[in-house]
Every structure is written in structure tokens, then in C-alpha cells.
Amino acid sequence: MNFTTEETAPDFTLPTHTGERRSLSDFKGKKNIVLYFYPKDMTPGCTTQACDFRDQEKSFDDSDTVILGISPDPIEKHQKFIEKYGLPFELLADTDHEAAEAYGVWKLKKTFGKEYMGIERSTFVINKAGKIMKEWRGVRVKGHVEETLNFVKENLS
């Protein structure tokens, strides 16, 4: 499942790391959104990606863009992840993988011959009108945040 350019982004409401409920529609008309789905807090690739977003957060903010991270981890794990790495953006707990399924990133994965369901690392750029402007699926962490920031600067600033 891939979205077409300027297709309306599926809305959702999930708890943040503080326990507050956050909906995608909270930002409509106010901010662009970089919505990134990642498999698991505190793992090497996910930590690198989160820290890369952290290090570029001001540049995204300068482009009127908020960063939201989503994984199936519970709130408590998100709190520890944020505290340990000083992440300045919200992490949302998609424990029932409702948002992941709506975005088509809850997939059958295979590691060392073992099959399981999990998150396909993916990023979506959503404009202030709530339309998907760009998507990346099966993301490789190295260089991805810079590529995302360049897209935002060129298309949404």
C-alpha cells in the first residue's frame, strides 16, 4: 500500500510519552509533520535515527515542521528513550499498531529465518492541509534525516 501524492493522511489518536493523547489532526492548518515509524526504542538503528532527528529538530522547526515518532513500544519505554537521548519531540505509543496498519507499515518481517509482525521503518511528510507529500518505506537510517529535511526545505518552506 503506497499513498498517492497529496492523498489525505490517515488520522489517528495515540498516547504520547507523557500520557497525553495526540491526534494527527491536532496539527492541521498549523504545522507540517514528519511522521516516522520505527521498530523499537533503544535499539541501534532506531537510536541513531532518533538522534539524527534530534540533531536536526531546529532546522525542521525553522521550516514550520514538527517531528512525531511512532513505535509499538509502551509509554514508559518511550519516556526512558527520550530521557536517555534528550529527544525534543513526541514519541507516540502504537501498542495496538492501529496507526501502523493505517499507514501500511505493519508487515511480516523475517530475521534469521524467523517470521514475525513488526514495523517497516518508514517516514511520511504531511503538509499543513493534512496531505501526504512524500513517503519513504523500508528506510535505511544513514542519510535519511538529511534527505527528509532537504525535501521539507525544498517543498514546504
C-alpha positions as CSV (number, residue, x, y, z in Angstrom):
1,M,0.0,0.0,0.0
2,N,1.5,3.3,-1.1
3,F,-0.2,6.7,-0.9
4,T,-0.5,8.9,-3.9
5,T,0.9,12.4,-3.6
6,E,-1.4,14.8,-1.8
7,E,-3.6,11.9,-0.5
8,T,-5.1,12.8,2.9
9,A,-3.1,11.3,5.7
10,P,-5.0,8.8,7.8
11,D,-5.8,10.4,11.2
12,F,-5.2,8.6,14.5
13,T,-5.2,9.4,18.2
14,L,-2.4,7.8,20.3
15,P,-0.9,8.4,23.7
16,T,2.4,10.4,23.8
17,H,5.3,9.6,26.1
18,T,3.6,11.9,28.7
19,G,0.3,10.0,28.5
20,E,-1.4,12.9,26.8
21,R,-3.5,11.9,23.7
22,R,-2.3,13.3,20.4
23,S,-4.1,13.2,17.1
24,L,-2.6,13.9,13.7
25,S,-5.4,16.4,13.1
26,D,-4.2,18.5,16.1
27,F,-1.6,19.9,13.7
28,K,-3.9,20.6,10.7
29,G,-3.6,24.1,9.5
30,K,-0.8,24.8,12.0
31,K,2.3,22.7,11.2
32,N,3.8,20.4,8.6
33,I,4.6,16.9,10.1
34,V,7.4,14.4,9.7
35,L,5.8,11.2,10.9
36,Y,8.3,8.4,11.3
37,F,7.5,4.8,12.2
38,Y,10.3,2.8,13.8
39,P,10.5,-0.7,15.2
40,K,11.8,-0.4,18.8
41,D,13.2,2.1,21.4
42,M,16.8,1.6,22.5
43,T,17.9,-0.5,19.5
44,P,21.0,0.7,17.5
45,G,19.2,1.7,14.2
46,C,16.3,3.3,16.0
47,T,18.6,5.2,18.4
48,T,20.7,6.5,15.5
49,Q,17.6,7.6,13.6
50,A,16.0,9.3,16.7
51,C,19.3,11.1,17.5
52,D,19.6,12.3,13.8
53,F,16.1,13.8,14.0
54,R,17.0,15.3,17.4
55,D,20.1,16.9,15.9
56,Q,18.1,18.4,13.1
57,E,15.0,19.3,15.1
58,K,15.7,23.1,15.0
59,S,16.1,23.0,11.2
60,F,12.7,21.2,10.9
61,D,11.2,23.7,13.3
62,D,12.5,26.6,11.2
63,S,10.6,25.0,8.3
64,D,7.4,25.0,10.4
65,T,7.6,21.2,10.7
66,V,7.0,19.1,13.8
67,I,8.6,15.6,14.2
68,L,6.5,12.7,15.5
69,G,7.9,9.2,16.1
70,I,5.7,6.1,16.4
71,S,6.5,2.6,17.6
72,P,4.6,-0.2,19.3
73,D,6.6,0.4,22.5
74,P,4.6,1.4,25.6
75,I,4.6,5.0,27.1
76,E,7.1,4.0,29.8
77,K,9.7,2.8,27.3
78,H,9.3,6.0,25.3
79,Q,9.9,8.1,28.4
80,K,13.2,6.3,29.1
81,F,14.2,6.6,25.4
82,I,13.5,10.4,25.5
83,E,15.3,10.9,28.8
84,K,18.4,8.9,27.8
85,Y,18.9,10.7,24.5
86,G,17.4,14.1,25.1
87,L,14.8,13.8,22.3
88,P,12.9,17.1,21.9
89,F,9.9,15.7,20.0
90,E,6.9,13.5,20.9
91,L,7.0,9.7,20.7
92,L,3.6,8.0,20.3
93,A,2.8,4.6,21.7
94,D,1.0,2.5,19.0
95,T,0.7,-0.6,21.1
96,D,-2.2,-2.0,19.1
97,H,-0.4,-1.0,15.8
98,E,-3.6,0.9,14.7
99,A,-1.6,3.8,13.1
100,A,1.0,1.4,11.7
101,E,-1.8,-0.6,9.9
102,A,-3.5,2.6,8.6
103,Y,-0.2,3.6,7.0
104,G,0.6,0.1,5.7
105,V,3.8,-0.3,7.7
106,W,2.8,-3.2,10.0
107,K,4.4,-6.0,8.0
108,L,5.5,-9.6,8.1
109,K,9.3,-9.5,8.7
110,K,12.0,-12.1,8.7
111,T,15.2,-12.2,10.7
112,F,17.5,-15.2,10.8
113,G,14.7,-17.3,9.3
114,K,12.2,-16.3,12.0
115,E,9.0,-14.6,10.8
116,Y,7.1,-12.1,12.9
117,M,4.9,-9.0,12.5
118,G,6.6,-5.7,13.0
119,I,7.2,-2.1,11.8
120,E,8.7,-1.4,8.4
121,R,10.8,1.7,9.1
122,S,9.0,4.4,7.2
123,T,8.7,8.2,7.1
124,F,5.8,10.4,5.8
125,V,5.9,14.1,5.2
126,I,2.5,15.7,5.7
127,N,1.7,19.3,4.9
128,K,-0.4,21.7,6.9
129,A,-3.5,20.7,5.0
130,G,-3.1,17.1,6.1
131,K,-1.9,15.8,2.7
132,I,0.9,13.3,2.3
133,M,3.6,15.0,0.2
134,K,6.3,12.3,0.4
135,E,6.8,8.8,1.8
136,W,9.8,6.6,2.3
137,R,9.3,2.9,3.1
138,G,12.0,0.4,4.1
139,V,14.2,3.3,5.2
140,R,17.9,2.9,5.6
141,V,18.9,5.1,8.6
142,K,22.2,6.6,7.2
143,G,21.5,9.9,5.5
144,H,17.7,9.6,5.8
145,V,17.1,12.5,8.1
146,E,19.1,14.8,5.8
147,E,17.1,13.6,2.8
148,T,13.9,14.3,4.7
149,L,15.0,17.7,5.8
150,N,16.0,18.6,2.2
151,F,12.6,17.6,1.0
152,V,10.9,19.7,3.6
153,K,13.0,22.7,2.9
154,E,12.5,22.5,-0.9
155,N,8.8,21.7,-0.8
156,L,7.2,23.1,2.4
157,S,9.2,26.1,3.5
